[in-house]
Amino acid sequence: QACGILIAHDGASATTAAAGDRCTVVVKGYCEGANLEGAVVKGDILVSSTVAGQAAKFAGTEVVAPFAMALEDDTANVGDVWVFGLFS
């Protein structure tokens, strides 16, 4: 179950965090430039994608709960989202 969106890490890879990396994660509120599956549009509810580190449009058949909402249409798989506060 996703609980937030990774926005930065201190690891060696430019694109993928690894075990032991310190990570910065948005767990509630506004997140700029989230990694989104293609065809996400403003207002879509989001769940974890089958691609690691990416959010996908909620189809209603997933067994995981939605964790965010798209605030804009994706552009090249990037867009701003609002992360639901699962810990409040």
SULQUI-V362659 format. One record per backbone hydrogen bond with DSSP energy under -1.0 kcal/mol. NH is the residue of the N-H (numbers start at 1). CO is the residue of the C=O. Records with the same first field share a line. If there is no record, write none. Layout:
NH=CO ; CO
//
This chain:
5=26
7=24
8=24
10=22
21=18
24=8
26=5
29=83
31=81
34=79
36=77
37=55
43=70
44=41
46=68
47=56
49=54
54=51
55=35
56=47
58=45
67=46
68=46
69=82
70=44
71=80
74=40
75=78
79=34
81=31
82=69
83=29
84=67
86=84
//
